[in-house]
Amino acid sequence: MMLPMIDPVDDLTRPLPVATASPIRMQFSSPERLHTVLLMQDLFEQWIIVQAWGGKNDTRGGAKTRPFDNLEAGLAALQGIAAKHQKQGYTLVA
């Protein structure tokens, strides 16, 4: 989707790219940990996976972002992450 944007330098209207795909979100839980995974497009329309994790009863946690060439590669990675977490005893909660 392209939204019009007026360039203040020359007053011309130019298209502004806007990613419109809704993020795919999965949240996993274990008795002591939470892990959230998002597959989405960034502002440059690059597909990325954002992973965030943390403890339910402590402040340990972290996050990381990985880029992908296309949606299909991101979906494959998302399926791999889900399989890994379920194998480790996490429950899919959202």
PDB file of N, CA, C and O in Angstrom:
ATOM      1  N   MET A   1       0.845  -1.176   0.000  1.00  0.00           N
ATOM      2  CA  MET A   1       0.000   0.000   0.000  1.00  0.00           C
ATOM      3  C   MET A   1       0.889   1.237   0.000  1.00  0.00           C
ATOM      4  O   MET A   1       1.903   1.278   0.697  1.00  0.00           O
ATOM      5  N   MET A   2       0.519   2.217  -0.760  1.00  0.00           N
ATOM      6  CA  MET A   2       1.289   3.442  -0.827  1.00  0.00           C
ATOM      7  C   MET A   2       0.400   4.607  -0.372  1.00  0.00           C
ATOM      8  O   MET A   2      -0.701   4.794  -0.891  1.00  0.00           O
ATOM      9  N   LEU A   3       0.876   5.368   0.578  1.00  0.00           N
ATOM     10  CA  LEU A   3       0.172   6.549   1.045  1.00  0.00           C
ATOM     11  C   LEU A   3       0.865   7.781   0.475  1.00  0.00           C
ATOM     12  O   LEU A   3       2.092   7.819   0.382  1.00  0.00           O
ATOM     13  N   PRO A   4       0.083   8.788   0.094  1.00  0.00           N
ATOM     14  CA  PRO A   4       0.717  10.000  -0.434  1.00  0.00           C
ATOM     15  C   PRO A   4       1.449  10.768   0.659  1.00  0.00           C
ATOM     16  O   PRO A   4       0.986  10.852   1.797  1.00  0.00           O
ATOM     17  N   MET A   5       2.584  11.320   0.298  1.00  0.00           N
ATOM     18  CA  MET A   5       3.363  12.123   1.232  1.00  0.00           C
ATOM     19  C   MET A   5       3.839  13.362   0.476  1.00  0.00           C
ATOM     20  O   MET A   5       4.359  13.248  -0.634  1.00  0.00           O
ATOM     21  N   ILE A   6       3.667  14.526   1.060  1.00  0.00           N
ATOM     22  CA  ILE A   6       4.114  15.759   0.411  1.00  0.00           C
ATOM     23  C   ILE A   6       5.532  16.055   0.868  1.00  0.00           C
ATOM     24  O   ILE A   6       5.804  16.181   2.062  1.00  0.00           O
ATOM     25  N   ASP A   7       6.422  16.164  -0.095  1.00  0.00           N
ATOM     26  CA  ASP A   7       7.815  16.496   0.181  1.00  0.00           C
ATOM     27  C   ASP A   7       7.889  17.995   0.471  1.00  0.00           C
ATOM     28  O   ASP A   7       7.551  18.794  -0.402  1.00  0.00           O
ATOM     29  N   PRO A   8       8.323  18.408   1.675  1.00  0.00           N
ATOM     30  CA  PRO A   8       8.334  19.837   2.007  1.00  0.00           C
ATOM     31  C   PRO A   8       9.339  20.637   1.189  1.00  0.00           C
ATOM     32  O   PRO A   8       9.244  21.863   1.132  1.00  0.00           O
ATOM     33  N   VAL A   9      10.299  19.969   0.555  1.00  0.00           N
ATOM     34  CA  VAL A   9      11.311  20.689  -0.217  1.00  0.00           C
ATOM     35  C   VAL A   9      10.744  21.236  -1.520  1.00  0.00           C
ATOM     36  O   VAL A   9      10.998  22.387  -1.873  1.00  0.00           O
ATOM     37  N   ASP A  10       9.966  20.406  -2.244  1.00  0.00           N
ATOM     38  CA  ASP A  10       9.474  20.861  -3.540  1.00  0.00           C
ATOM     39  C   ASP A  10       7.948  20.775  -3.678  1.00  0.00           C
ATOM     40  O   ASP A  10       7.419  20.966  -4.773  1.00  0.00           O
ATOM     41  N   ASP A  11       7.246  20.495  -2.593  1.00  0.00           N
ATOM     42  CA  ASP A  11       5.778  20.434  -2.560  1.00  0.00           C
ATOM     43  C   ASP A  11       5.176  19.409  -3.525  1.00  0.00           C
ATOM     44  O   ASP A  11       4.010  19.529  -3.901  1.00  0.00           O
ATOM     45  N   LEU A  12       5.954  18.410  -3.928  1.00  0.00           N
ATOM     46  CA  LEU A  12       5.416  17.348  -4.773  1.00  0.00           C
ATOM     47  C   LEU A  12       4.878  16.226  -3.895  1.00  0.00           C
ATOM     48  O   LEU A  12       5.427  15.925  -2.835  1.00  0.00           O
ATOM     49  N   THR A  13       3.805  15.623  -4.355  1.00  0.00           N
ATOM     50  CA  THR A  13       3.255  14.488  -3.632  1.00  0.00           C
ATOM     51  C   THR A  13       3.914  13.223  -4.148  1.00  0.00           C
ATOM     52  O   THR A  13       3.911  12.949  -5.348  1.00  0.00           O
ATOM     53  N   ARG A  14       4.474  12.462  -3.230  1.00  0.00           N
ATOM     54  CA  ARG A  14       5.155  11.218  -3.583  1.00  0.00           C
ATOM     55  C   ARG A  14       4.566  10.079  -2.766  1.00  0.00           C
ATOM     56  O   ARG A  14       4.079  10.300  -1.657  1.00  0.00           O
ATOM     57  N   PRO A  15       4.604   8.847  -3.308  1.00  0.00           N
ATOM     58  CA  PRO A  15       4.079   7.718  -2.535  1.00  0.00           C
ATOM     59  C   PRO A  15       5.010   7.351  -1.383  1.00  0.00           C
ATOM     60  O   PRO A  15       6.233   7.374  -1.524  1.00  0.00           O
ATOM     61  N   LEU A  16       4.424   7.017  -0.263  1.00  0.00           N
ATOM     62  CA  LEU A  16       5.162   6.576   0.911  1.00  0.00           C
ATOM     63  C   LEU A  16       4.816   5.104   1.150  1.00  0.00           C
ATOM     64  O   LEU A  16       3.654   4.787   1.408  1.00  0.00           O
ATOM     65  N   PRO A  17       5.789   4.206   1.071  1.00  0.00           N
ATOM     66  CA  PRO A  17       5.456   2.795   1.267  1.00  0.00           C
ATOM     67  C   PRO A  17       5.075   2.513   2.713  1.00  0.00           C
ATOM     68  O   PRO A  17       5.725   2.985   3.646  1.00  0.00           O
ATOM     69  N   VAL A  18       4.023   1.745   2.879  1.00  0.00           N
ATOM     70  CA  VAL A  18       3.571   1.353   4.207  1.00  0.00           C
ATOM     71  C   VAL A  18       3.288  -0.142   4.177  1.00  0.00           C
ATOM     72  O   VAL A  18       2.488  -0.611   3.367  1.00  0.00           O
ATOM     73  N   ALA A  19       3.937  -0.884   5.052  1.00  0.00           N
ATOM     74  CA  ALA A  19       3.683  -2.317   5.142  1.00  0.00           C
ATOM     75  C   ALA A  19       2.305  -2.540   5.753  1.00  0.00           C
ATOM     76  O   ALA A  19       1.987  -1.977   6.801  1.00  0.00           O
ATOM     77  N   THR A  20       1.485  -3.364   5.097  1.00  0.00           N
ATOM     78  CA  THR A  20       0.114  -3.546   5.561  1.00  0.00           C
ATOM     79  C   THR A  20      -0.153  -4.936   6.131  1.00  0.00           C
ATOM     80  O   THR A  20      -1.212  -5.160   6.715  1.00  0.00           O
ATOM     81  N   ALA A  21       0.765  -5.857   5.978  1.00  0.00           N
ATOM     82  CA  ALA A  21       0.523  -7.207   6.468  1.00  0.00           C
ATOM     83  C   ALA A  21       0.457  -7.201   7.995  1.00  0.00           C
ATOM     84  O   ALA A  21       1.286  -6.580   8.661  1.00  0.00           O
ATOM     85  N   SER A  22      -0.524  -7.889   8.530  1.00  0.00           N
ATOM     86  CA  SER A  22      -0.655  -7.989   9.985  1.00  0.00           C
ATOM     87  C   SER A  22       0.401  -8.944  10.521  1.00  0.00           C
ATOM     88  O   SER A  22       0.674  -9.972   9.902  1.00  0.00           O
ATOM     89  N   PRO A  23       0.998  -8.621  11.661  1.00  0.00           N
ATOM     90  CA  PRO A  23       1.987  -9.529  12.255  1.00  0.00           C
ATOM     91  C   PRO A  23       1.348 -10.856  12.656  1.00  0.00           C
ATOM     92  O   PRO A  23       0.182 -10.904  13.046  1.00  0.00           O
ATOM     93  N   ILE A  24       2.120 -11.916  12.556  1.00  0.00           N
ATOM     94  CA  ILE A  24       1.717 -13.216  13.069  1.00  0.00           C
ATOM     95  C   ILE A  24       2.395 -13.362  14.420  1.00  0.00           C
ATOM     96  O   ILE A  24       3.620 -13.285  14.515  1.00  0.00           O
ATOM     97  N   ARG A  25       1.604 -13.574  15.466  1.00  0.00           N
ATOM     98  CA  ARG A  25       2.132 -13.595  16.837  1.00  0.00           C
ATOM     99  C   ARG A  25       1.862 -14.946  17.475  1.00  0.00           C
ATOM    100  O   ARG A  25       0.757 -15.481  17.389  1.00  0.00           O
ATOM    101  N   MET A  26       2.888 -15.489  18.116  1.00  0.00           N
ATOM    102  CA  MET A  26       2.738 -16.716  18.880  1.00  0.00           C
ATOM    103  C   MET A  26       3.354 -16.484  20.247  1.00  0.00           C
ATOM    104  O   MET A  26       4.434 -15.904  20.356  1.00  0.00           O
ATOM    105  N   GLN A  27       2.675 -16.930  21.281  1.00  0.00           N
ATOM    106  CA  GLN A  27       3.218 -16.803  22.634  1.00  0.00           C
ATOM    107  C   GLN A  27       3.232 -18.178  23.287  1.00  0.00           C
ATOM    108  O   GLN A  27       2.238 -18.905  23.269  1.00  0.00           O
ATOM    109  N   PHE A  28       4.378 -18.517  23.863  1.00  0.00           N
ATOM    110  CA  PHE A  28       4.583 -19.806  24.508  1.00  0.00           C
ATOM    111  C   PHE A  28       4.833 -19.570  25.992  1.00  0.00           C
ATOM    112  O   PHE A  28       5.413 -18.559  26.388  1.00  0.00           O
ATOM    113  N   SER A  29       4.382 -20.525  26.802  1.00  0.00           N
ATOM    114  CA  SER A  29       4.539 -20.408  28.239  1.00  0.00           C
ATOM    115  C   SER A  29       4.974 -21.745  28.833  1.00  0.00           C
ATOM    116  O   SER A  29       4.537 -22.810  28.399  1.00  0.00           O
ATOM    117  N   SER A  30       5.832 -21.660  29.822  1.00  0.00           N
ATOM    118  CA  SER A  30       6.185 -22.810  30.651  1.00  0.00           C
ATOM    119  C   SER A  30       5.891 -22.373  32.085  1.00  0.00           C
ATOM    120  O   SER A  30       5.523 -21.218  32.304  1.00  0.00           O
ATOM    121  N   PRO A  31       6.041 -23.254  33.054  1.00  0.00           N
ATOM    122  CA  PRO A  31       5.753 -22.823  34.429  1.00  0.00           C
ATOM    123  C   PRO A  31       6.572 -21.608  34.880  1.00  0.00           C
ATOM    124  O   PRO A  31       6.125 -20.852  35.743  1.00  0.00           O
ATOM    125  N   GLU A  32       7.750 -21.417  34.315  1.00  0.00           N
ATOM    126  CA  GLU A  32       8.605 -20.325  34.793  1.00  0.00           C
ATOM    127  C   GLU A  32       8.978 -19.293  33.735  1.00  0.00           C
ATOM    128  O   GLU A  32       9.529 -18.245  34.071  1.00  0.00           O
ATOM    129  N   ARG A  33       8.687 -19.568  32.451  1.00  0.00           N
ATOM    130  CA  ARG A  33       9.162 -18.687  31.375  1.00  0.00           C
ATOM    131  C   ARG A  33       8.047 -18.332  30.399  1.00  0.00           C
ATOM    132  O   ARG A  33       7.059 -19.056  30.271  1.00  0.00           O
ATOM    133  N   LEU A  34       8.223 -17.195  29.709  1.00  0.00           N
ATOM    134  CA  LEU A  34       7.366 -16.759  28.607  1.00  0.00           C
ATOM    135  C   LEU A  34       8.240 -16.493  27.392  1.00  0.00           C
ATOM    136  O   LEU A  34       9.377 -16.039  27.524  1.00  0.00           O
ATOM    137  N   HIS A  35       7.711 -16.775  26.213  1.00  0.00           N
ATOM    138  CA  HIS A  35       8.451 -16.530  24.985  1.00  0.00           C
ATOM    139  C   HIS A  35       7.447 -16.060  23.937  1.00  0.00           C
ATOM    140  O   HIS A  35       6.474 -16.760  23.657  1.00  0.00           O
ATOM    141  N   THR A  36       7.670 -14.888  23.359  1.00  0.00           N
ATOM    142  CA  THR A  36       6.797 -14.330  22.330  1.00  0.00           C
ATOM    143  C   THR A  36       7.561 -14.243  21.018  1.00  0.00           C
ATOM    144  O   THR A  36       8.726 -13.846  20.991  1.00  0.00           O
ATOM    145  N   VAL A  37       6.890 -14.620  19.924  1.00  0.00           N
ATOM    146  CA  VAL A  37       7.498 -14.604  18.592  1.00  0.00           C
ATOM    147  C   VAL A  37       6.557 -13.850  17.655  1.00  0.00           C
ATOM    148  O   VAL A  37       5.362 -14.141  17.602  1.00  0.00           O
ATOM    149  N   LEU A  38       7.100 -12.879  16.915  1.00  0.00           N
ATOM    150  CA  LEU A  38       6.332 -12.114  15.929  1.00  0.00           C
ATOM    151  C   LEU A  38       6.977 -12.253  14.557  1.00  0.00           C
ATOM    152  O   LEU A  38       8.192 -12.108  14.422  1.00  0.00           O
ATOM    153  N   LEU A  39       6.176 -12.532  13.549  1.00  0.00           N
ATOM    154  CA  LEU A  39       6.630 -12.483  12.158  1.00  0.00           C
ATOM    155  C   LEU A  39       5.924 -11.291  11.538  1.00  0.00           C
ATOM    156  O   LEU A  39       4.694 -11.236  11.505  1.00  0.00           O
ATOM    157  N   MET A  40       6.699 -10.342  11.050  1.00  0.00           N
ATOM    158  CA  MET A  40       6.118  -9.099  10.542  1.00  0.00           C
ATOM    159  C   MET A  40       7.055  -8.434   9.550  1.00  0.00           C
ATOM    160  O   MET A  40       8.206  -8.843   9.394  1.00  0.00           O
ATOM    161  N   GLN A  41       6.555  -7.407   8.883  1.00  0.00           N
ATOM    162  CA  GLN A  41       7.389  -6.600   8.011  1.00  0.00           C
ATOM    163  C   GLN A  41       7.834  -5.357   8.768  1.00  0.00           C
ATOM    164  O   GLN A  41       7.069  -4.763   9.529  1.00  0.00           O
ATOM    165  N   ASP A  42       9.108  -4.972   8.538  1.00  0.00           N
ATOM    166  CA  ASP A  42       9.593  -3.739   9.154  1.00  0.00           C
ATOM    167  C   ASP A  42       9.233  -2.552   8.249  1.00  0.00           C
ATOM    168  O   ASP A  42       8.513  -2.717   7.265  1.00  0.00           O
ATOM    169  N   LEU A  43       9.727  -1.381   8.579  1.00  0.00           N
ATOM    170  CA  LEU A  43       9.395  -0.179   7.802  1.00  0.00           C
ATOM    171  C   LEU A  43       9.926  -0.216   6.375  1.00  0.00           C
ATOM    172  O   LEU A  43       9.461   0.535   5.518  1.00  0.00           O
ATOM    173  N   PHE A  44      10.894  -1.083   6.118  1.00  0.00           N
ATOM    174  CA  PHE A  44      11.465  -1.195   4.780  1.00  0.00           C
ATOM    175  C   PHE A  44      10.882  -2.384   4.022  1.00  0.00           C
ATOM    176  O   PHE A  44      11.413  -2.792   2.989  1.00  0.00           O
ATOM    177  N   GLU A  45       9.773  -2.944   4.548  1.00  0.00           N
ATOM    178  CA  GLU A  45       9.045  -4.068   3.975  1.00  0.00           C
ATOM    179  C   GLU A  45       9.867  -5.355   3.952  1.00  0.00           C
ATOM    180  O   GLU A  45       9.590  -6.256   3.162  1.00  0.00           O
ATOM    181  N   GLN A  46      10.872  -5.440   4.813  1.00  0.00           N
ATOM    182  CA  GLN A  46      11.664  -6.660   4.993  1.00  0.00           C
ATOM    183  C   GLN A  46      10.942  -7.535   6.007  1.00  0.00           C
ATOM    184  O   GLN A  46      10.471  -7.035   7.028  1.00  0.00           O
ATOM    185  N   TRP A  47      10.847  -8.833   5.739  1.00  0.00           N
ATOM    186  CA  TRP A  47      10.230  -9.752   6.694  1.00  0.00           C
ATOM    187  C   TRP A  47      11.214 -10.040   7.813  1.00  0.00           C
ATOM    188  O   TRP A  47      12.380 -10.347   7.563  1.00  0.00           O
ATOM    189  N   ILE A  48      10.742  -9.941   9.048  1.00  0.00           N
ATOM    190  CA  ILE A  48      11.591 -10.193  10.215  1.00  0.00           C
ATOM    191  C   ILE A  48      10.830 -11.028  11.246  1.00  0.00           C
ATOM    192  O   ILE A  48       9.601 -11.003  11.311  1.00  0.00           O
ATOM    193  N   ILE A  49      11.594 -11.763  12.042  1.00  0.00           N
ATOM    194  CA  ILE A  49      11.047 -12.412  13.230  1.00  0.00           C
ATOM    195  C   ILE A  49      11.650 -11.714  14.436  1.00  0.00           C
ATOM    196  O   ILE A  49      12.867 -11.564  14.541  1.00  0.00           O
ATOM    197  N   VAL A  50      10.781 -11.291  15.344  1.00  0.00           N
ATOM    198  CA  VAL A  50      11.193 -10.695  16.609  1.00  0.00           C
ATOM    199  C   VAL A  50      10.851 -11.701  17.699  1.00  0.00           C
ATOM    200  O   VAL A  50       9.697 -12.107  17.838  1.00  0.00           O
ATOM    201  N   GLN A  51      11.854 -12.102  18.470  1.00  0.00           N
ATOM    202  CA  GLN A  51      11.647 -13.023  19.576  1.00  0.00           C
ATOM    203  C   GLN A  51      11.976 -12.301  20.878  1.00  0.00           C
ATOM    204  O   GLN A  51      12.998 -11.624  20.983  1.00  0.00           O
ATOM    205  N   ALA A  52      11.105 -12.452  21.861  1.00  0.00           N
ATOM    206  CA  ALA A  52      11.341 -11.875  23.186  1.00  0.00           C
ATOM    207  C   ALA A  52      10.998 -12.931  24.224  1.00  0.00           C
ATOM    208  O   ALA A  52      10.040 -13.686  24.059  1.00  0.00           O
ATOM    209  N   TRP A  53      11.780 -12.982  25.288  1.00  0.00           N
ATOM    210  CA  TRP A  53      11.572 -13.991  26.323  1.00  0.00           C
ATOM    211  C   TRP A  53      11.899 -13.424  27.681  1.00  0.00           C
ATOM    212  O   TRP A  53      12.619 -12.433  27.804  1.00  0.00           O
ATOM    213  N   GLY A  54      11.363 -14.061  28.693  1.00  0.00           N
ATOM    214  CA  GLY A  54      11.645 -13.619  30.058  1.00  0.00           C
ATOM    215  C   GLY A  54      11.067 -14.579  31.071  1.00  0.00           C
ATOM    216  O   GLY A  54      10.261 -15.452  30.750  1.00  0.00           O
ATOM    217  N   GLY A  55      11.505 -14.390  32.311  1.00  0.00           N
ATOM    218  CA  GLY A  55      11.015 -15.213  33.404  1.00  0.00           C
ATOM    219  C   GLY A  55       9.746 -14.634  33.998  1.00  0.00           C
ATOM    220  O   GLY A  55       9.547 -13.419  33.998  1.00  0.00           O
ATOM    221  N   LYS A  56       8.895 -15.502  34.499  1.00  0.00           N
ATOM    222  CA  LYS A  56       7.668 -15.043  35.152  1.00  0.00           C
ATOM    223  C   LYS A  56       7.950 -14.494  36.542  1.00  0.00           C
ATOM    224  O   LYS A  56       7.226 -13.627  37.031  1.00  0.00           O
ATOM    225  N   ASN A  57       9.010 -15.003  37.181  1.00  0.00           N
ATOM    226  CA  ASN A  57       9.289 -14.615  38.558  1.00  0.00           C
ATOM    227  C   ASN A  57      10.636 -13.925  38.742  1.00  0.00           C
ATOM    228  O   ASN A  57      11.090 -13.749  39.872  1.00  0.00           O
ATOM    229  N   ASP A  58      11.272 -13.536  37.655  1.00  0.00           N
ATOM    230  CA  ASP A  58      12.559 -12.850  37.753  1.00  0.00           C
ATOM    231  C   ASP A  58      12.678 -11.852  36.612  1.00  0.00           C
ATOM    232  O   ASP A  58      11.765 -11.713  35.798  1.00  0.00           O
ATOM    233  N   THR A  59      13.793 -11.169  36.559  1.00  0.00           N
ATOM    234  CA  THR A  59      13.984 -10.140  35.537  1.00  0.00           C
ATOM    235  C   THR A  59      14.871 -10.608  34.389  1.00  0.00           C
ATOM    236  O   THR A  59      15.236  -9.806  33.528  1.00  0.00           O
ATOM    237  N   ARG A  60      15.221 -11.884  34.362  1.00  0.00           N
ATOM    238  CA  ARG A  60      16.033 -12.385  33.258  1.00  0.00           C
ATOM    239  C   ARG A  60      15.188 -12.427  31.988  1.00  0.00           C
ATOM    240  O   ARG A  60      14.025 -12.827  32.013  1.00  0.00           O
ATOM    241  N   GLY A  61      15.781 -12.016  30.905  1.00  0.00           N
ATOM    242  CA  GLY A  61      15.065 -12.041  29.636  1.00  0.00           C
ATOM    243  C   GLY A  61      15.912 -11.439  28.541  1.00  0.00           C
ATOM    244  O   GLY A  61      17.057 -11.052  28.773  1.00  0.00           O
ATOM    245  N   GLY A  62      15.360 -11.360  27.364  1.00  0.00           N
ATOM    246  CA  GLY A  62      16.088 -10.791  26.248  1.00  0.00           C
ATOM    247  C   GLY A  62      15.219 -10.748  25.012  1.00  0.00           C
ATOM    248  O   GLY A  62      14.033 -11.076  25.048  1.00  0.00           O
ATOM    249  N   ALA A  63      15.837 -10.334  23.913  1.00  0.00           N
ATOM    250  CA  ALA A  63      15.129 -10.244  22.639  1.00  0.00           C
ATOM    251  C   ALA A  63      16.139 -10.309  21.507  1.00  0.00           C
ATOM    252  O   ALA A  63      17.312  -9.974  21.678  1.00  0.00           O
ATOM    253  N   LYS A  64      15.663 -10.748  20.341  1.00  0.00           N
ATOM    254  CA  LYS A  64      16.495 -10.716  19.144  1.00  0.00           C
ATOM    255  C   LYS A  64      15.604 -10.605  17.921  1.00  0.00           C
ATOM    256  O   LYS A  64      14.427 -10.965  17.959  1.00  0.00           O
ATOM    257  N   THR A  65      16.175 -10.106  16.840  1.00  0.00           N
ATOM    258  CA  THR A  65      15.470  -9.925  15.577  1.00  0.00           C
ATOM    259  C   THR A  65      16.261 -10.604  14.474  1.00  0.00           C
ATOM    260  O   THR A  65      17.484 -10.477  14.416  1.00  0.00           O
ATOM    261  N   ARG A  66      15.566 -11.331  13.590  1.00  0.00           N
ATOM    262  CA  ARG A  66      16.214 -11.978  12.458  1.00  0.00           C
ATOM    263  C   ARG A  66      15.489 -11.596  11.171  1.00  0.00           C
ATOM    264  O   ARG A  66      14.262 -11.685  11.115  1.00  0.00           O
ATOM    265  N   PRO A  67      16.221 -11.171  10.131  1.00  0.00           N
ATOM    266  CA  PRO A  67      15.595 -10.838   8.848  1.00  0.00           C
ATOM    267  C   PRO A  67      15.440 -12.075   7.956  1.00  0.00           C
ATOM    268  O   PRO A  67      16.183 -13.047   8.090  1.00  0.00           O
ATOM    269  N   PHE A  68      14.462 -12.020   7.044  1.00  0.00           N
ATOM    270  CA  PHE A  68      14.231 -13.090   6.081  1.00  0.00           C
ATOM    271  C   PHE A  68      14.003 -12.483   4.704  1.00  0.00           C
ATOM    272  O   PHE A  68      13.536 -11.351   4.580  1.00  0.00           O
ATOM    273  N   ASP A  69      14.339 -13.250   3.677  1.00  0.00           N
ATOM    274  CA  ASP A  69      14.219 -12.759   2.308  1.00  0.00           C
ATOM    275  C   ASP A  69      12.774 -12.637   1.841  1.00  0.00           C
ATOM    276  O   ASP A  69      12.458 -11.797   0.998  1.00  0.00           O
ATOM    277  N   ASN A  70      11.884 -13.486   2.395  1.00  0.00           N
ATOM    278  CA  ASN A  70      10.492 -13.457   1.952  1.00  0.00           C
ATOM    279  C   ASN A  70       9.600 -14.046   3.043  1.00  0.00           C
ATOM    280  O   ASN A  70      10.085 -14.568   4.047  1.00  0.00           O
ATOM    281  N   LEU A  71       8.302 -13.954   2.827  1.00  0.00           N
ATOM    282  CA  LEU A  71       7.328 -14.442   3.792  1.00  0.00           C
ATOM    283  C   LEU A  71       7.455 -15.951   4.000  1.00  0.00           C
ATOM    284  O   LEU A  71       7.359 -16.433   5.128  1.00  0.00           O
ATOM    285  N   GLU A  72       7.665 -16.683   2.932  1.00  0.00           N
ATOM    286  CA  GLU A  72       7.749 -18.143   3.032  1.00  0.00           C
ATOM    287  C   GLU A  72       8.902 -18.571   3.941  1.00  0.00           C
ATOM    288  O   GLU A  72       8.741 -19.485   4.751  1.00  0.00           O
ATOM    289  N   ALA A  73      10.049 -17.929   3.817  1.00  0.00           N
ATOM    290  CA  ALA A  73      11.196 -18.256   4.676  1.00  0.00           C
ATOM    291  C   ALA A  73      10.892 -17.908   6.127  1.00  0.00           C
ATOM    292  O   ALA A  73      11.280 -18.646   7.032  1.00  0.00           O
ATOM    293  N   GLY A  74      10.208 -16.802   6.357  1.00  0.00           N
ATOM    294  CA  GLY A  74       9.822 -16.412   7.709  1.00  0.00           C
ATOM    295  C   GLY A  74       8.827 -17.389   8.319  1.00  0.00           C
ATOM    296  O   GLY A  74       8.922 -17.724   9.500  1.00  0.00           O
ATOM    297  N   LEU A  75       7.861 -17.851   7.506  1.00  0.00           N
ATOM    298  CA  LEU A  75       6.886 -18.830   8.001  1.00  0.00           C
ATOM    299  C   LEU A  75       7.557 -20.153   8.354  1.00  0.00           C
ATOM    300  O   LEU A  75       7.217 -20.779   9.358  1.00  0.00           O
ATOM    301  N   ALA A  76       8.509 -20.577   7.525  1.00  0.00           N
ATOM    302  CA  ALA A  76       9.238 -21.818   7.813  1.00  0.00           C
ATOM    303  C   ALA A  76      10.009 -21.694   9.131  1.00  0.00           C
ATOM    304  O   ALA A  76      10.023 -22.626   9.934  1.00  0.00           O
ATOM    305  N   ALA A  77      10.645 -20.552   9.348  1.00  0.00           N
ATOM    306  CA  ALA A  77      11.382 -20.326  10.587  1.00  0.00           C
ATOM    307  C   ALA A  77      10.424 -20.287  11.779  1.00  0.00           C
ATOM    308  O   ALA A  77      10.733 -20.821  12.845  1.00  0.00           O
ATOM    309  N   LEU A  78       9.278 -19.663  11.601  1.00  0.00           N
ATOM    310  CA  LEU A  78       8.280 -19.593  12.664  1.00  0.00           C
ATOM    311  C   LEU A  78       7.797 -20.994  13.050  1.00  0.00           C
ATOM    312  O   LEU A  78       7.639 -21.291  14.234  1.00  0.00           O
ATOM    313  N   GLN A  79       7.567 -21.843  12.066  1.00  0.00           N
ATOM    314  CA  GLN A  79       7.159 -23.225  12.342  1.00  0.00           C
ATOM    315  C   GLN A  79       8.256 -23.978  13.090  1.00  0.00           C
ATOM    316  O   GLN A  79       7.967 -24.762  13.993  1.00  0.00           O
ATOM    317  N   GLY A  80       9.509 -23.743  12.717  1.00  0.00           N
ATOM    318  CA  GLY A  80      10.628 -24.378  13.414  1.00  0.00           C
ATOM    319  C   GLY A  80      10.735 -23.938  14.860  1.00  0.00           C
ATOM    320  O   GLY A  80      11.001 -24.750  15.746  1.00  0.00           O
ATOM    321  N   ILE A  81      10.527 -22.647  15.099  1.00  0.00           N
ATOM    322  CA  ILE A  81      10.564 -22.119  16.465  1.00  0.00           C
ATOM    323  C   ILE A  81       9.435 -22.731  17.293  1.00  0.00           C
ATOM    324  O   ILE A  81       9.639 -23.124  18.441  1.00  0.00           O
ATOM    325  N   ALA A  82       8.239 -22.807  16.698  1.00  0.00           N
ATOM    326  CA  ALA A  82       7.092 -23.379  17.419  1.00  0.00           C
ATOM    327  C   ALA A  82       7.351 -24.843  17.765  1.00  0.00           C
ATOM    328  O   ALA A  82       7.073 -25.269  18.886  1.00  0.00           O
ATOM    329  N   ALA A  83       7.877 -25.615  16.822  1.00  0.00           N
ATOM    330  CA  ALA A  83       8.154 -27.033  17.072  1.00  0.00           C
ATOM    331  C   ALA A  83       9.192 -27.195  18.184  1.00  0.00           C
ATOM    332  O   ALA A  83       9.052 -28.051  19.058  1.00  0.00           O
ATOM    333  N   LYS A  84      10.234 -26.362  18.141  1.00  0.00           N
ATOM    334  CA  LYS A  84      11.283 -26.431  19.161  1.00  0.00           C
ATOM    335  C   LYS A  84      10.724 -26.145  20.554  1.00  0.00           C
ATOM    336  O   LYS A  84      11.033 -26.858  21.508  1.00  0.00           O
ATOM    337  N   HIS A  85       9.903 -25.101  20.669  1.00  0.00           N
ATOM    338  CA  HIS A  85       9.361 -24.734  21.976  1.00  0.00           C
ATOM    339  C   HIS A  85       8.392 -25.786  22.502  1.00  0.00           C
ATOM    340  O   HIS A  85       8.388 -26.082  23.697  1.00  0.00           O
ATOM    341  N   GLN A  86       7.586 -26.344  21.636  1.00  0.00           N
ATOM    342  CA  GLN A  86       6.656 -27.373  22.091  1.00  0.00           C
ATOM    343  C   GLN A  86       7.413 -28.632  22.505  1.00  0.00           C
ATOM    344  O   GLN A  86       7.009 -29.318  23.444  1.00  0.00           O
ATOM    345  N   LYS A  87       8.500 -28.938  21.814  1.00  0.00           N
ATOM    346  CA  LYS A  87       9.329 -30.083  22.193  1.00  0.00           C
ATOM    347  C   LYS A  87       9.988 -29.855  23.558  1.00  0.00           C
ATOM    348  O   LYS A  87      10.220 -30.802  24.309  1.00  0.00           O
ATOM    349  N   GLN A  88      10.284 -28.594  23.870  1.00  0.00           N
ATOM    350  CA  GLN A  88      10.916 -28.254  25.156  1.00  0.00           C
ATOM    351  C   GLN A  88       9.899 -28.138  26.295  1.00  0.00           C
ATOM    352  O   GLN A  88      10.268 -27.814  27.424  1.00  0.00           O
ATOM    353  N   GLY A  89       8.625 -28.401  26.005  1.00  0.00           N
ATOM    354  CA  GLY A  89       7.614 -28.389  27.055  1.00  0.00           C
ATOM    355  C   GLY A  89       6.829 -27.104  27.192  1.00  0.00           C
ATOM    356  O   GLY A  89       6.012 -26.977  28.103  1.00  0.00           O
ATOM    357  N   TYR A  90       7.060 -26.140  26.300  1.00  0.00           N
ATOM    358  CA  TYR A  90       6.275 -24.913  26.328  1.00  0.00           C
ATOM    359  C   TYR A  90       4.884 -25.192  25.787  1.00  0.00           C
ATOM    360  O   TYR A  90       4.703 -26.086  24.961  1.00  0.00           O
ATOM    361  N   THR A  91       3.909 -24.436  26.247  1.00  0.00           N
ATOM    362  CA  THR A  91       2.537 -24.530  25.760  1.00  0.00           C
ATOM    363  C   THR A  91       2.224 -23.288  24.936  1.00  0.00           C
ATOM    364  O   THR A  91       2.546 -22.175  25.352  1.00  0.00           O
ATOM    365  N   LEU A  92       1.604 -23.462  23.781  1.00  0.00           N
ATOM    366  CA  LEU A  92       1.173 -22.334  22.959  1.00  0.00           C
ATOM    367  C   LEU A  92      -0.051 -21.718  23.627  1.00  0.00           C
ATOM    368  O   LEU A  92      -1.075 -22.383  23.788  1.00  0.00           O
ATOM    369  N   VAL A  93       0.051 -20.446  24.016  1.00  0.00           N
ATOM    370  CA  VAL A  93      -1.057 -19.789  24.726  1.00  0.00           C
ATOM    371  C   VAL A  93      -1.726 -18.707  23.895  1.00  0.00           C
ATOM    372  O   VAL A  93      -2.847 -18.306  24.209  1.00  0.00           O
ATOM    373  N   ALA A  94      -1.088 -18.231  22.864  1.00  0.00           N
ATOM    374  CA  ALA A  94      -1.704 -17.206  21.995  1.00  0.00           C
ATOM    375  C   ALA A  94      -1.043 -17.214  20.639  1.00  0.00           C
ATOM    376  O   ALA A  94      -1.415 -16.429  19.767  1.00  0.00           O
TER     377      ALA A  94
END
